[in-house]
Amino acid sequence: MRSLNFLYKRELPHRAKLVYLYLYDRMDKEGKAWPGLNTISRDLSMSRSTVKRAIQDLEKEQLLRKEPHYRENGSATSNRYFLMQG
């Protein structure tokens, strides 16, 4: 398991660090995770809007890359999140 010391040393809001750790805990061997916003929100006891802000914080710091994902019928489903190390 890789060290997350880089994350602890970053000047980030606590919401962003918590969401990063949550996604890290759920990522697969390819380094991606795909929980829905409602799932993240419920599991972390955060509002959906706070989770969205945390994801924006992580994207801005280039610690996360978000890819939209769609079903065969074209409707949106959970985004794919790829974590980067800072």
N, CA, C and O atoms as a Maestro MAE file, in Angstrom:
{
 s_m_m2io_version
 :::
 2.0.0
}

f_m_ct {
 s_m_title
 :::
 protein
 m_atom[344] {
  # First column is atom index #
  i_m_mmod_type
  r_m_x_coord
  r_m_y_coord
  r_m_z_coord
  i_m_residue_number
  s_m_chain_name
  s_m_pdb_residue_name
  s_m_pdb_atom_name
  i_m_atomic_number
  :::
  1 25 0.855 -1.186 0.000 1 A "MET " " N  " 7
  2 3 0.000 0.000 0.000 1 A "MET " " CA " 6
  3 2 0.894 1.240 0.000 1 A "MET " " C  " 6
  4 15 1.870 1.310 0.746 1 A "MET " " O  " 8
  5 25 0.560 2.193 -0.822 2 A "ARG " " N  " 7
  6 3 1.381 3.397 -0.890 2 A "ARG " " CA " 6
  7 2 1.089 4.332 0.276 2 A "ARG " " C  " 6
  8 15 0.019 4.278 0.882 2 A "ARG " " O  " 8
  9 25 2.041 5.174 0.571 3 A "SER " " N  " 7
  10 3 1.906 6.124 1.667 3 A "SER " " CA " 6
  11 2 1.029 7.299 1.235 3 A "SER " " C  " 6
  12 15 1.062 7.729 0.082 3 A "SER " " O  " 8
  13 25 0.262 7.796 2.167 4 A "LEU " " N  " 7
  14 3 -0.593 8.952 1.905 4 A "LEU " " CA " 6
  15 2 -0.062 10.209 2.596 4 A "LEU " " C  " 6
  16 15 -0.805 11.174 2.777 4 A "LEU " " O  " 8
  17 25 1.202 10.207 2.980 5 A "ASN " " N  " 7
  18 3 1.786 11.367 3.654 5 A "ASN " " CA " 6
  19 2 1.644 12.640 2.840 5 A "ASN " " C  " 6
  20 15 1.450 13.718 3.401 5 A "ASN " " O  " 8
  21 25 1.740 12.524 1.500 6 A "PHE " " N  " 7
  22 3 1.591 13.707 0.646 6 A "PHE " " CA " 6
  23 2 0.240 14.384 0.885 6 A "PHE " " C  " 6
  24 15 0.141 15.611 0.842 6 A "PHE " " O  " 8
  25 25 -0.783 13.594 1.132 7 A "LEU " " N  " 7
  26 3 -2.128 14.135 1.332 7 A "LEU " " CA " 6
  27 2 -2.221 14.891 2.648 7 A "LEU " " C  " 6
  28 15 -2.820 15.964 2.716 7 A "LEU " " O  " 8
  29 25 -1.631 14.332 3.684 8 A "TYR " " N  " 7
  30 3 -1.701 14.959 5.006 8 A "TYR " " CA " 6
  31 2 -0.974 16.295 5.040 8 A "TYR " " C  " 6
  32 15 -1.329 17.181 5.816 8 A "TYR " " O  " 8
  33 25 0.035 16.437 4.206 9 A "LYS " " N  " 7
  34 3 0.842 17.661 4.188 9 A "LYS " " CA " 6
  35 2 0.261 18.747 3.294 9 A "LYS " " C  " 6
  36 15 0.699 19.896 3.351 9 A "LYS " " O  " 8
  37 25 -0.718 18.395 2.473 10 A "ARG " " N  " 7
  38 3 -1.308 19.369 1.538 10 A "ARG " " CA " 6
  39 2 -2.222 20.339 2.267 10 A "ARG " " C  " 6
  40 15 -2.867 19.987 3.255 10 A "ARG " " O  " 8
  41 25 -2.267 21.557 1.766 11 A "GLU " " N  " 7
  42 3 -3.183 22.577 2.276 11 A "GLU " " CA " 6
  43 2 -4.525 22.377 1.571 11 A "GLU " " C  " 6
  44 15 -4.804 23.003 0.548 11 A "GLU " " O  " 8
  45 25 -5.336 21.507 2.129 12 A "LEU " " N  " 7
  46 3 -6.653 21.188 1.573 12 A "LEU " " CA " 6
  47 2 -7.687 21.258 2.674 12 A "LEU " " C  " 6
  48 15 -7.371 21.016 3.839 12 A "LEU " " O  " 8
  49 25 -8.924 21.585 2.321 13 A "PRO " " N  " 7
  50 3 -9.989 21.504 3.322 13 A "PRO " " CA " 6
  51 2 -10.141 20.056 3.802 13 A "PRO " " C  " 6
  52 15 -9.873 19.114 3.056 13 A "PRO " " O  " 8
  53 25 -10.566 19.899 5.035 14 A "HIS " " N  " 7
  54 3 -10.725 18.548 5.582 14 A "HIS " " CA " 6
  55 2 -11.708 17.722 4.759 14 A "HIS " " C  " 6
  56 15 -11.563 16.503 4.674 14 A "HIS " " O  " 8
  57 25 -12.708 18.367 4.150 15 A "ARG " " N  " 7
  58 3 -13.689 17.627 3.339 15 A "ARG " " CA " 6
  59 2 -12.985 16.939 2.170 15 A "ARG " " C  " 6
  60 15 -13.322 15.806 1.827 15 A "ARG " " O  " 8
  61 25 -12.017 17.610 1.559 16 A "ALA " " N  " 7
  62 3 -11.315 17.049 0.405 16 A "ALA " " CA " 6
  63 2 -10.441 15.871 0.833 16 A "ALA " " C  " 6
  64 15 -10.393 14.850 0.148 16 A "ALA " " O  " 8
  65 25 -9.761 16.012 1.947 17 A "LYS " " N  " 7
  66 3 -8.927 14.912 2.431 17 A "LYS " " CA " 6
  67 2 -9.779 13.692 2.762 17 A "LYS " " C  " 6
  68 15 -9.400 12.562 2.456 17 A "LYS " " O  " 8
  69 25 -10.916 13.921 3.381 18 A "LEU " " N  " 7
  70 3 -11.796 12.818 3.756 18 A "LEU " " CA " 6
  71 2 -12.348 12.107 2.518 18 A "LEU " " C  " 6
  72 15 -12.396 10.877 2.485 18 A "LEU " " O  " 8
  73 25 -12.758 12.855 1.519 19 A "VAL " " N  " 7
  74 3 -13.278 12.250 0.288 19 A "VAL " " CA " 6
  75 2 -12.160 11.496 -0.431 19 A "VAL " " C  " 6
  76 15 -12.400 10.411 -0.961 19 A "VAL " " O  " 8
  77 25 -10.954 12.041 -0.461 20 A "TYR " " N  " 7
  78 3 -9.835 11.336 -1.082 20 A "TYR " " CA " 6
  79 2 -9.616 9.994 -0.385 20 A "TYR " " C  " 6
  80 15 -9.486 8.965 -1.047 20 A "TYR " " O  " 8
  81 25 -9.576 10.002 0.939 21 A "LEU " " N  " 7
  82 3 -9.374 8.764 1.687 21 A "LEU " " CA " 6
  83 2 -10.498 7.765 1.428 21 A "LEU " " C  " 6
  84 15 -10.257 6.563 1.314 21 A "LEU " " O  " 8
  85 25 -11.711 8.264 1.337 22 A "TYR " " N  " 7
  86 3 -12.871 7.407 1.047 22 A "TYR " " CA " 6
  87 2 -12.711 6.750 -0.314 22 A "TYR " " C  " 6
  88 15 -12.898 5.540 -0.441 22 A "TYR " " O  " 8
  89 25 -12.368 7.529 -1.332 23 A "LEU " " N  " 7
  90 3 -12.200 6.982 -2.677 23 A "LEU " " CA " 6
  91 2 -10.999 6.045 -2.730 23 A "LEU " " C  " 6
  92 15 -11.050 5.016 -3.403 23 A "LEU " " O  " 8
  93 25 -9.936 6.384 -2.040 24 A "TYR " " N  " 7
  94 3 -8.749 5.535 -1.987 24 A "TYR " " CA " 6
  95 2 -9.117 4.157 -1.433 24 A "TYR " " C  " 6
  96 15 -8.655 3.132 -1.935 24 A "TYR " " O  " 8
  97 25 -9.938 4.146 -0.413 25 A "ASP " " N  " 7
  98 3 -10.353 2.906 0.228 25 A "ASP " " CA " 6
  99 2 -11.210 2.042 -0.702 25 A "ASP " " C  " 6
  100 15 -11.296 0.829 -0.510 25 A "ASP " " O  " 8
  101 25 -11.834 2.646 -1.691 26 A "ARG " " N  " 7
  102 3 -12.744 1.934 -2.584 26 A "ARG " " CA " 6
  103 2 -12.213 1.724 -3.995 26 A "ARG " " C  " 6
  104 15 -12.919 1.173 -4.839 26 A "ARG " " O  " 8
  105 25 -10.989 2.151 -4.266 27 A "MET " " N  " 7
  106 3 -10.491 2.034 -5.634 27 A "MET " " CA " 6
  107 2 -10.091 0.592 -5.959 27 A "MET " " C  " 6
  108 15 -9.723 -0.190 -5.082 27 A "MET " " O  " 8
  109 25 -10.178 0.276 -7.238 28 A "ASP " " N  " 7
  110 3 -9.815 -1.053 -7.708 28 A "ASP " " CA " 6
  111 2 -8.338 -1.105 -8.082 28 A "ASP " " C  " 6
  112 15 -7.600 -0.150 -7.841 28 A "ASP " " O  " 8
  113 25 -7.911 -2.206 -8.664 29 A "LYS " " N  " 7
  114 3 -6.493 -2.386 -9.022 29 A "LYS " " CA " 6
  115 2 -6.033 -1.389 -10.070 29 A "LYS " " C  " 6
  116 15 -4.837 -1.119 -10.175 29 A "LYS " " O  " 8
  117 25 -6.954 -0.837 -10.846 30 A "GLU " " N  " 7
  118 3 -6.618 0.143 -11.878 30 A "GLU " " CA " 6
  119 2 -6.561 1.565 -11.314 30 A "GLU " " C  " 6
  120 15 -6.254 2.510 -12.040 30 A "GLU " " O  " 8
  121 25 -6.856 1.712 -10.023 31 A "GLY " " N  " 7
  122 3 -6.804 3.029 -9.397 31 A "GLY " " CA " 6
  123 2 -8.055 3.857 -9.615 31 A "GLY " " C  " 6
  124 15 -8.005 5.083 -9.516 31 A "GLY " " O  " 8
  125 25 -9.185 3.210 -9.912 32 A "LYS " " N  " 7
  126 3 -10.424 3.970 -10.096 32 A "LYS " " CA " 6
  127 2 -11.474 3.507 -9.090 32 A "LYS " " C  " 6
  128 15 -11.471 2.366 -8.628 32 A "LYS " " O  " 8
  129 25 -12.354 4.421 -8.779 33 A "ALA " " N  " 7
  130 3 -13.483 4.147 -7.890 33 A "ALA " " CA " 6
  131 2 -14.718 4.790 -8.505 33 A "ALA " " C  " 6
  132 15 -14.603 5.762 -9.251 33 A "ALA " " O  " 8
  133 25 -15.894 4.260 -8.202 34 A "TRP " " N  " 7
  134 3 -17.093 4.824 -8.831 34 A "TRP " " CA " 6
  135 2 -18.321 4.848 -7.921 34 A "TRP " " C  " 6
  136 15 -19.421 4.533 -8.376 34 A "TRP " " O  " 8
  137 25 -18.162 5.210 -6.661 35 A "PRO " " N  " 7
  138 3 -19.364 5.364 -5.834 35 A "PRO " " CA " 6
  139 2 -20.147 6.606 -6.265 35 A "PRO " " C  " 6
  140 15 -19.556 7.588 -6.715 35 A "PRO " " O  " 8
  141 25 -21.435 6.565 -6.133 36 A "GLY " " N  " 7
  142 3 -22.268 7.715 -6.453 36 A "GLY " " CA " 6
  143 2 -22.156 8.800 -5.381 36 A "GLY " " C  " 6
  144 15 -21.747 8.541 -4.249 36 A "GLY " " O  " 8
  145 25 -22.528 10.010 -5.766 37 A "LEU " " N  " 7
  146 3 -22.483 11.124 -4.811 37 A "LEU " " CA " 6
  147 2 -23.347 10.863 -3.586 37 A "LEU " " C  " 6
  148 15 -22.957 11.191 -2.465 37 A "LEU " " O  " 8
  149 25 -24.515 10.277 -3.797 38 A "ASN " " N  " 7
  150 3 -25.388 9.992 -2.653 38 A "ASN " " CA " 6
  151 2 -24.762 8.972 -1.708 38 A "ASN " " C  " 6
  152 15 -24.913 9.077 -0.491 38 A "ASN " " O  " 8
  153 25 -24.070 8.000 -2.255 39 A "THR " " N  " 7
  154 3 -23.400 6.990 -1.430 39 A "THR " " CA " 6
  155 2 -22.275 7.627 -0.623 39 A "THR " " C  " 6
  156 15 -22.158 7.392 0.579 39 A "THR " " O  " 8
  157 25 -21.454 8.429 -1.281 40 A "ILE " " N  " 7
  158 3 -20.355 9.110 -0.581 40 A "ILE " " CA " 6
  159 2 -20.923 9.993 0.517 40 A "ILE " " C  " 6
  160 15 -20.444 9.981 1.650 40 A "ILE " " O  " 8
  161 25 -21.939 10.750 0.173 41 A "SER " " N  " 7
  162 3 -22.572 11.663 1.113 41 A "SER " " CA " 6
  163 2 -23.105 10.917 2.340 41 A "SER " " C  " 6
  164 15 -22.879 11.335 3.476 41 A "SER " " O  " 8
  165 25 -23.801 9.831 2.104 42 A "ARG " " N  " 7
  166 3 -24.378 9.049 3.204 42 A "ARG " " CA " 6
  167 2 -23.277 8.425 4.060 42 A "ARG " " C  " 6
  168 15 -23.322 8.507 5.287 42 A "ARG " " O  " 8
  169 25 -22.294 7.801 3.416 43 A "ASP " " N  " 7
  170 3 -21.251 7.104 4.158 43 A "ASP " " CA " 6
  171 2 -20.381 8.046 4.985 43 A "ASP " " C  " 6
  172 15 -19.900 7.665 6.051 43 A "ASP " " O  " 8
  173 25 -20.177 9.265 4.506 44 A "LEU " " N  " 7
  174 3 -19.322 10.227 5.211 44 A "LEU " " CA " 6
  175 2 -20.114 11.220 6.067 44 A "LEU " " C  " 6
  176 15 -19.531 12.090 6.714 44 A "LEU " " O  " 8
  177 25 -21.433 11.087 6.068 45 A "SER " " N  " 7
  178 3 -22.289 12.021 6.821 45 A "SER " " CA " 6
  179 2 -22.010 13.468 6.425 45 A "SER " " C  " 6
  180 15 -21.883 14.350 7.274 45 A "SER " " O  " 8
  181 25 -21.918 13.689 5.109 46 A "MET " " N  " 7
  182 3 -21.714 15.016 4.532 46 A "MET " " CA " 6
  183 2 -22.872 15.296 3.585 46 A "MET " " C  " 6
  184 15 -23.490 14.372 3.056 46 A "MET " " O  " 8
  185 25 -23.156 16.555 3.379 47 A "SER " " N  " 7
  186 3 -24.169 16.887 2.388 47 A "SER " " CA " 6
  187 2 -23.625 16.596 0.995 47 A "SER " " C  " 6
  188 15 -22.413 16.574 0.779 47 A "SER " " O  " 8
  189 25 -24.518 16.378 0.077 48 A "ARG " " N  " 7
  190 3 -24.141 16.120 -1.312 48 A "ARG " " CA " 6
  191 2 -23.338 17.300 -1.875 48 A "ARG " " C  " 6
  192 15 -22.359 17.098 -2.593 48 A "ARG " " O  " 8
  193 25 -23.750 18.520 -1.551 49 A "SER " " N  " 7
  194 3 -23.040 19.696 -2.060 49 A "SER " " CA " 6
  195 2 -21.629 19.792 -1.473 49 A "SER " " C  " 6
  196 15 -20.716 20.253 -2.159 49 A "SER " " O  " 8
  197 25 -21.433 19.373 -0.235 50 A "THR " " N  " 7
  198 3 -20.096 19.369 0.362 50 A "THR " " CA " 6
  199 2 -19.202 18.348 -0.334 50 A "THR " " C  " 6
  200 15 -18.022 18.610 -0.572 50 A "THR " " O  " 8
  201 25 -19.760 17.193 -0.657 51 A "VAL " " N  " 7
  202 3 -19.001 16.175 -1.389 51 A "VAL " " CA " 6
  203 2 -18.609 16.717 -2.760 51 A "VAL " " C  " 6
  204 15 -17.477 16.521 -3.200 51 A "VAL " " O  " 8
  205 25 -19.527 17.393 -3.434 52 A "LYS " " N  " 7
  206 3 -19.216 17.965 -4.749 52 A "LYS " " CA " 6
  207 2 -18.104 19.004 -4.650 52 A "LYS " " C  " 6
  208 15 -17.224 19.053 -5.509 52 A "LYS " " O  " 8
  209 25 -18.137 19.837 -3.606 53 A "ARG " " N  " 7
  210 3 -17.074 20.825 -3.404 53 A "ARG " " CA " 6
  211 2 -15.740 20.143 -3.128 53 A "ARG " " C  " 6
  212 15 -14.700 20.590 -3.611 53 A "ARG " " O  " 8
  213 25 -15.769 19.069 -2.356 54 A "ALA " " N  " 7
  214 3 -14.539 18.327 -2.067 54 A "ALA " " CA " 6
  215 2 -13.940 17.751 -3.352 54 A "ALA " " C  " 6
  216 15 -12.725 17.796 -3.549 54 A "ALA " " O  " 8
  217 25 -14.781 17.218 -4.213 55 A "ILE " " N  " 7
  218 3 -14.311 16.671 -5.487 55 A "ILE " " CA " 6
  219 2 -13.716 17.790 -6.342 55 A "ILE " " C  " 6
  220 15 -12.688 17.591 -6.990 55 A "ILE " " O  " 8
  221 25 -14.345 18.950 -6.349 56 A "GLN " " N  " 7
  222 3 -13.798 20.101 -7.083 56 A "GLN " " CA " 6
  223 2 -12.450 20.515 -6.506 56 A "GLN " " C  " 6
  224 15 -11.528 20.838 -7.255 56 A "GLN " " O  " 8
  225 25 -12.328 20.506 -5.175 57 A "ASP " " N  " 7
  226 3 -11.045 20.831 -4.527 57 A "ASP " " CA " 6
  227 2 -9.954 19.880 -5.009 57 A "ASP " " C  " 6
  228 15 -8.848 20.310 -5.338 57 A "ASP " " O  " 8
  229 25 -10.267 18.597 -5.049 58 A "LEU " " N  " 7
  230 3 -9.292 17.587 -5.449 58 A "LEU " " CA " 6
  231 2 -8.937 17.696 -6.928 58 A "LEU " " C  " 6
  232 15 -7.784 17.492 -7.309 58 A "LEU " " O  " 8
  233 25 -9.921 18.014 -7.758 59 A "GLU " " N  " 7
  234 3 -9.642 18.217 -9.189 59 A "GLU " " CA " 6
  235 2 -8.728 19.428 -9.385 59 A "GLU " " C  " 6
  236 15 -7.782 19.380 -10.171 59 A "GLU " " O  " 8
  237 25 -9.016 20.495 -8.673 60 A "LYS " " N  " 7
  238 3 -8.219 21.719 -8.785 60 A "LYS " " CA " 6
  239 2 -6.765 21.462 -8.405 60 A "LYS " " C  " 6
  240 15 -5.852 22.021 -9.013 60 A "LYS " " O  " 8
  241 25 -6.552 20.620 -7.404 61 A "GLU " " N  " 7
  242 3 -5.194 20.293 -6.943 61 A "GLU " " CA " 6
  243 2 -4.584 19.137 -7.735 61 A "GLU " " C  " 6
  244 15 -3.486 18.675 -7.424 61 A "GLU " " O  " 8
  245 25 -5.287 18.684 -8.739 62 A "GLN " " N  " 7
  246 3 -4.856 17.582 -9.611 62 A "GLN " " CA " 6
  247 2 -4.560 16.304 -8.828 62 A "GLN " " C  " 6
  248 15 -3.623 15.568 -9.138 62 A "GLN " " O  " 8
  249 25 -5.377 16.061 -7.813 63 A "LEU " " N  " 7
  250 3 -5.294 14.829 -7.037 63 A "LEU " " CA " 6
  251 2 -6.362 13.833 -7.459 63 A "LEU " " C  " 6
  252 15 -6.368 12.688 -7.008 63 A "LEU " " O  " 8
  253 25 -7.259 14.271 -8.319 64 A "LEU " " N  " 7
  254 3 -8.358 13.429 -8.766 64 A "LEU " " CA " 6
  255 2 -8.742 13.828 -10.187 64 A "LEU " " C  " 6
  256 15 -8.769 15.006 -10.542 64 A "LEU " " O  " 8
  257 25 -9.034 12.812 -10.981 65 A "ARG " " N  " 7
  258 3 -9.573 13.045 -12.325 65 A "ARG " " CA " 6
  259 2 -10.926 12.370 -12.374 65 A "ARG " " C  " 6
  260 15 -11.055 11.193 -12.035 65 A "ARG " " O  " 8
  261 25 -11.929 13.111 -12.792 66 A "LYS " " N  " 7
  262 3 -13.306 12.620 -12.839 66 A "LYS " " CA " 6
  263 2 -13.700 12.384 -14.290 66 A "LYS " " C  " 6
  264 15 -13.492 13.246 -15.143 66 A "LYS " " O  " 8
  265 25 -14.270 11.216 -14.568 67 A "GLU " " N  " 7
  266 3 -14.772 10.911 -15.900 67 A "GLU " " CA " 6
  267 2 -16.247 10.572 -15.801 67 A "GLU " " C  " 6
  268 15 -16.629 9.703 -15.017 67 A "GLU " " O  " 8
  269 25 -17.079 11.238 -16.577 68 A "PRO " " N  " 7
  270 3 -18.492 10.859 -16.591 68 A "PRO " " CA " 6
  271 2 -18.649 9.462 -17.192 68 A "PRO " " C  " 6
  272 15 -17.854 9.049 -18.036 68 A "PRO " " O  " 8
  273 25 -19.658 8.755 -16.758 69 A "HIS " " N  " 7
  274 3 -19.910 7.405 -17.259 69 A "HIS " " CA " 6
  275 2 -21.390 7.292 -17.601 69 A "HIS " " C  " 6
  276 15 -22.239 7.857 -16.911 69 A "HIS " " O  " 8
  277 25 -21.693 6.564 -18.661 70 A "TYR " " N  " 7
  278 3 -23.065 6.479 -19.162 70 A "TYR " " CA " 6
  279 2 -23.485 5.028 -19.373 70 A "TYR " " C  " 6
  280 15 -22.663 4.164 -19.679 70 A "TYR " " O  " 8
  281 25 -24.770 4.784 -19.204 71 A "ARG " " N  " 7
  282 3 -25.353 3.473 -19.489 71 A "ARG " " CA " 6
  283 2 -25.520 3.322 -20.999 71 A "ARG " " C  " 6
  284 15 -25.350 4.282 -21.749 71 A "ARG " " O  " 8
  285 25 -25.849 2.126 -21.430 72 A "GLU " " N  " 7
  286 3 -26.048 1.868 -22.857 72 A "GLU " " CA " 6
  287 2 -27.149 2.739 -23.457 72 A "GLU " " C  " 6
  288 15 -27.093 3.095 -24.634 72 A "GLU " " O  " 8
  289 25 -28.155 3.083 -22.641 73 A "ASN " " N  " 7
  290 3 -29.261 3.904 -23.153 73 A "ASN " " CA " 6
  291 2 -28.928 5.399 -23.163 73 A "ASN " " C  " 6
  292 15 -29.767 6.219 -23.537 73 A "ASN " " O  " 8
  293 25 -27.705 5.755 -22.752 74 A "GLY " " N  " 7
  294 3 -27.266 7.147 -22.788 74 A "GLY " " CA " 6
  295 2 -27.479 7.912 -21.500 74 A "GLY " " C  " 6
  296 15 -27.016 9.047 -21.383 74 A "GLY " " O  " 8
  297 25 -28.167 7.330 -20.527 75 A "SER " " N  " 7
  298 3 -28.389 8.042 -19.267 75 A "SER " " CA " 6
  299 2 -27.121 7.975 -18.406 75 A "SER " " C  " 6
  300 15 -26.333 7.033 -18.491 75 A "SER " " O  " 8
  301 25 -26.960 8.992 -17.589 76 A "ALA " " N  " 7
  302 3 -25.756 9.097 -16.750 76 A "ALA " " CA " 6
  303 2 -25.821 8.114 -15.591 76 A "ALA " " C  " 6
  304 15 -26.893 7.817 -15.063 76 A "ALA " " O  " 8
  305 25 -24.660 7.622 -15.211 77 A "THR " " N  " 7
  306 3 -24.510 6.794 -14.020 77 A "THR " " CA " 6
  307 2 -23.331 7.358 -13.217 77 A "THR " " C  " 6
  308 15 -22.816 8.427 -13.547 77 A "THR " " O  " 8
  309 25 -22.913 6.672 -12.199 78 A "SER " " N  " 7
  310 3 -21.845 7.187 -11.332 78 A "SER " " CA " 6
  311 2 -20.584 7.504 -12.119 78 A "SER " " C  " 6
  312 15 -20.172 6.748 -12.998 78 A "SER " " O  " 8
  313 25 -19.981 8.636 -11.785 79 A "ASN " " N  " 7
  314 3 -18.701 9.017 -12.386 79 A "ASN " " CA " 6
  315 2 -17.627 8.016 -11.997 79 A "ASN " " C  " 6
  316 15 -17.748 7.309 -10.997 79 A "ASN " " O  " 8
  317 25 -16.583 7.967 -12.796 80 A "ARG " " N  " 7
  318 3 -15.389 7.201 -12.452 80 A "ARG " " CA " 6
  319 2 -14.383 8.207 -11.919 80 A "ARG " " C  " 6
  320 15 -14.149 9.249 -12.531 80 A "ARG " " O  " 8
  321 25 -13.795 7.892 -10.787 81 A "TYR " " N  " 7
  322 3 -12.805 8.758 -10.167 81 A "TYR " " CA " 6
  323 2 -11.454 8.067 -10.197 81 A "TYR " " C  " 6
  324 15 -11.324 6.923 -9.761 81 A "TYR " " O  " 8
  325 25 -10.451 8.763 -10.710 82 A "PHE " " N  " 7
  326 3 -9.086 8.264 -10.753 82 A "PHE " " CA " 6
  327 2 -8.247 9.118 -9.820 82 A "PHE " " C  " 6
  328 15 -8.208 10.341 -9.960 82 A "PHE " " O  " 8
  329 25 -7.583 8.487 -8.877 83 A "LEU " " N  " 7
  330 3 -6.792 9.210 -7.883 83 A "LEU " " CA " 6
  331 2 -5.352 9.334 -8.361 83 A "LEU " " C  " 6
  332 15 -4.766 8.388 -8.886 83 A "LEU " " O  " 8
  333 25 -4.805 10.516 -8.164 84 A "MET " " N  " 7
  334 3 -3.413 10.780 -8.472 84 A "MET " " CA " 6
  335 2 -2.694 11.106 -7.168 84 A "MET " " C  " 6
  336 15 -3.303 11.577 -6.208 84 A "MET " " O  " 8
  337 25 -1.425 10.855 -7.152 85 A "GLN " " N  " 7
  338 3 -0.631 11.169 -5.981 85 A "GLN " " CA " 6
  339 2 0.055 12.509 -6.212 85 A "GLN " " C  " 6
  340 15 0.620 12.753 -7.279 85 A "GLN " " O  " 8
  341 25 0.002 13.357 -5.225 86 A "GLY " " N  " 7
  342 3 0.548 14.698 -5.369 86 A "GLY " " CA " 6
  343 2 2.012 14.812 -5.182 86 A "GLY " " C  " 6
  344 15 2.564 15.907 -5.285 86 A "GLY " " O  " 8
  :::
 }
 m_bond[343] {
  # First column is bond index #
  i_m_from
  i_m_to
  i_m_order
  :::
  1 1 2 1
  2 2 3 1
  3 3 4 2
  4 3 5 1
  5 5 6 1
  6 6 7 1
  7 7 8 2
  8 7 9 1
  9 9 10 1
  10 10 11 1
  11 11 12 2
  12 11 13 1
  13 13 14 1
  14 14 15 1
  15 15 16 2
  16 15 17 1
  17 17 18 1
  18 18 19 1
  19 19 20 2
  20 19 21 1
  21 21 22 1
  22 22 23 1
  23 23 24 2
  24 23 25 1
  25 25 26 1
  26 26 27 1
  27 27 28 2
  28 27 29 1
  29 29 30 1
  30 30 31 1
  31 31 32 2
  32 31 33 1
  33 33 34 1
  34 34 35 1
  35 35 36 2
  36 35 37 1
  37 37 38 1
  38 38 39 1
  39 39 40 2
  40 39 41 1
  41 41 42 1
  42 42 43 1
  43 43 44 2
  44 43 45 1
  45 45 46 1
  46 46 47 1
  47 47 48 2
  48 47 49 1
  49 49 50 1
  50 50 51 1
  51 51 52 2
  52 51 53 1
  53 53 54 1
  54 54 55 1
  55 55 56 2
  56 55 57 1
  57 57 58 1
  58 58 59 1
  59 59 60 2
  60 59 61 1
  61 61 62 1
  62 62 63 1
  63 63 64 2
  64 63 65 1
  65 65 66 1
  66 66 67 1
  67 67 68 2
  68 67 69 1
  69 69 70 1
  70 70 71 1
  71 71 72 2
  72 71 73 1
  73 73 74 1
  74 74 75 1
  75 75 76 2
  76 75 77 1
  77 77 78 1
  78 78 79 1
  79 79 80 2
  80 79 81 1
  81 81 82 1
  82 82 83 1
  83 83 84 2
  84 83 85 1
  85 85 86 1
  86 86 87 1
  87 87 88 2
  88 87 89 1
  89 89 90 1
  90 90 91 1
  91 91 92 2
  92 91 93 1
  93 93 94 1
  94 94 95 1
  95 95 96 2
  96 95 97 1
  97 97 98 1
  98 98 99 1
  99 99 100 2
  100 99 101 1
  101 101 102 1
  102 102 103 1
  103 103 104 2
  104 103 105 1
  105 105 106 1
  106 106 107 1
  107 107 108 2
  108 107 109 1
  109 109 110 1
  110 110 111 1
  111 111 112 2
  112 111 113 1
  113 113 114 1
  114 114 115 1
  115 115 116 2
  116 115 117 1
  117 117 118 1
  118 118 119 1
  119 119 120 2
  120 119 121 1
  121 121 122 1
  122 122 123 1
  123 123 124 2
  124 123 125 1
  125 125 126 1
  126 126 127 1
  127 127 128 2
  128 127 129 1
  129 129 130 1
  130 130 131 1
  131 131 132 2
  132 131 133 1
  133 133 134 1
  134 134 135 1
  135 135 136 2
  136 135 137 1
  137 137 138 1
  138 138 139 1
  139 139 140 2
  140 139 141 1
  141 141 142 1
  142 142 143 1
  143 143 144 2
  144 143 145 1
  145 145 146 1
  146 146 147 1
  147 147 148 2
  148 147 149 1
  149 149 150 1
  150 150 151 1
  151 151 152 2
  152 151 153 1
  153 153 154 1
  154 154 155 1
  155 155 156 2
  156 155 157 1
  157 157 158 1
  158 158 159 1
  159 159 160 2
  160 159 161 1
  161 161 162 1
  162 162 163 1
  163 163 164 2
  164 163 165 1
  165 165 166 1
  166 166 167 1
  167 167 168 2
  168 167 169 1
  169 169 170 1
  170 170 171 1
  171 171 172 2
  172 171 173 1
  173 173 174 1
  174 174 175 1
  175 175 176 2
  176 175 177 1
  177 177 178 1
  178 178 179 1
  179 179 180 2
  180 179 181 1
  181 181 182 1
  182 182 183 1
  183 183 184 2
  184 183 185 1
  185 185 186 1
  186 186 187 1
  187 187 188 2
  188 187 189 1
  189 189 190 1
  190 190 191 1
  191 191 192 2
  192 191 193 1
  193 193 194 1
  194 194 195 1
  195 195 196 2
  196 195 197 1
  197 197 198 1
  198 198 199 1
  199 199 200 2
  200 199 201 1
  201 201 202 1
  202 202 203 1
  203 203 204 2
  204 203 205 1
  205 205 206 1
  206 206 207 1
  207 207 208 2
  208 207 209 1
  209 209 210 1
  210 210 211 1
  211 211 212 2
  212 211 213 1
  213 213 214 1
  214 214 215 1
  215 215 216 2
  216 215 217 1
  217 217 218 1
  218 218 219 1
  219 219 220 2
  220 219 221 1
  221 221 222 1
  222 222 223 1
  223 223 224 2
  224 223 225 1
  225 225 226 1
  226 226 227 1
  227 227 228 2
  228 227 229 1
  229 229 230 1
  230 230 231 1
  231 231 232 2
  232 231 233 1
  233 233 234 1
  234 234 235 1
  235 235 236 2
  236 235 237 1
  237 237 238 1
  238 238 239 1
  239 239 240 2
  240 239 241 1
  241 241 242 1
  242 242 243 1
  243 243 244 2
  244 243 245 1
  245 245 246 1
  246 246 247 1
  247 247 248 2
  248 247 249 1
  249 249 250 1
  250 250 251 1
  251 251 252 2
  252 251 253 1
  253 253 254 1
  254 254 255 1
  255 255 256 2
  256 255 257 1
  257 257 258 1
  258 258 259 1
  259 259 260 2
  260 259 261 1
  261 261 262 1
  262 262 263 1
  263 263 264 2
  264 263 265 1
  265 265 266 1
  266 266 267 1
  267 267 268 2
  268 267 269 1
  269 269 270 1
  270 270 271 1
  271 271 272 2
  272 271 273 1
  273 273 274 1
  274 274 275 1
  275 275 276 2
  276 275 277 1
  277 277 278 1
  278 278 279 1
  279 279 280 2
  280 279 281 1
  281 281 282 1
  282 282 283 1
  283 283 284 2
  284 283 285 1
  285 285 286 1
  286 286 287 1
  287 287 288 2
  288 287 289 1
  289 289 290 1
  290 290 291 1
  291 291 292 2
  292 291 293 1
  293 293 294 1
  294 294 295 1
  295 295 296 2
  296 295 297 1
  297 297 298 1
  298 298 299 1
  299 299 300 2
  300 299 301 1
  301 301 302 1
  302 302 303 1
  303 303 304 2
  304 303 305 1
  305 305 306 1
  306 306 307 1
  307 307 308 2
  308 307 309 1
  309 309 310 1
  310 310 311 1
  311 311 312 2
  312 311 313 1
  313 313 314 1
  314 314 315 1
  315 315 316 2
  316 315 317 1
  317 317 318 1
  318 318 319 1
  319 319 320 2
  320 319 321 1
  321 321 322 1
  322 322 323 1
  323 323 324 2
  324 323 325 1
  325 325 326 1
  326 326 327 1
  327 327 328 2
  328 327 329 1
  329 329 330 1
  330 330 331 1
  331 331 332 2
  332 331 333 1
  333 333 334 1
  334 334 335 1
  335 335 336 2
  336 335 337 1
  337 337 338 1
  338 338 339 1
  339 339 340 2
  340 339 341 1
  341 341 342 1
  342 342 343 1
  343 343 344 2
  :::
 }
}
